Amino acid sequence: MNIAIAFIAFLVVALVAWAVGELNYKNFNYVEDVPHHPDPTAHQGGEYVEMSLRDILRDNSTKGYDAVG
């Protein structure tokens, strides 16, 4: 009998938590933050240009001794 009461209590708590999460999601408005100090390497000609992985790895300075010389 105690297991049944615990299971019902668990379901009630789970449903209440789910309802609270749904209400928070409906009231949530996402606005993207504008960075205070944008990445200067990502800007070209005043416009923001998203760098690809190949562009990032080309200027990567983690190549060991070859990066210093």
N, C-alpha and C positions, 0 to 999 in steps of 0.2 A: 504494500500500500504506500510506503514511503517513497518508493521509486517512482510510482505513478504521479505522486504530488510533486516530486522534484522535476520530473519530465514536463509536467504542465506548467510549473513555475518557469522552467527554462524556456518553453515556447512563448510564454507571456512576455518575459524579458526580451527575448529575441524580436518579437513583433513590435514591442515598444521602441527598441533601439532602431529597428528598421524604419519605423514611422518617423522618428526624430531625424534620422539621416535623410529621408525623402523630403521632409519639410525644410531642412537646411539646404538641400540641393535646389529646391524650387526658389528659395530666397537668395541664392548665391549668384552674384553678377560678376563675371570675370572681366577685368580691364587690364590689359597688358601694361606693365610698368615701362616707362621710358627711362633708360639708364642715365644716370647723372654724368657719367664719364664713359661715353661709347668707345668701343674698341677702335683705335685709330688705324689698325692694320686692315680692318674690314671696310673702310671707307675709301672709295676711289671717285674723285671728281665731285665730292659733296654728297653722293648718294650711297646708301647702304648696300653693299654687295655681300651676300652670304657666300662664304668660302666653302669650297668642296673639300673633301678629305684629301684629295690629291694636292690641292693648293696648300693645305695646312702642312702636310708631310714634306712638301718641297722646301719649306722654310724651317723645318724642324731642326732644333739645335741639340738634339739628344743623340747625335751620331758618334759619340765618344771623342777620341783624340782628333778625328777629322773635322769636327765642328770648331775646334780651337784654331787650327791652322788653316 
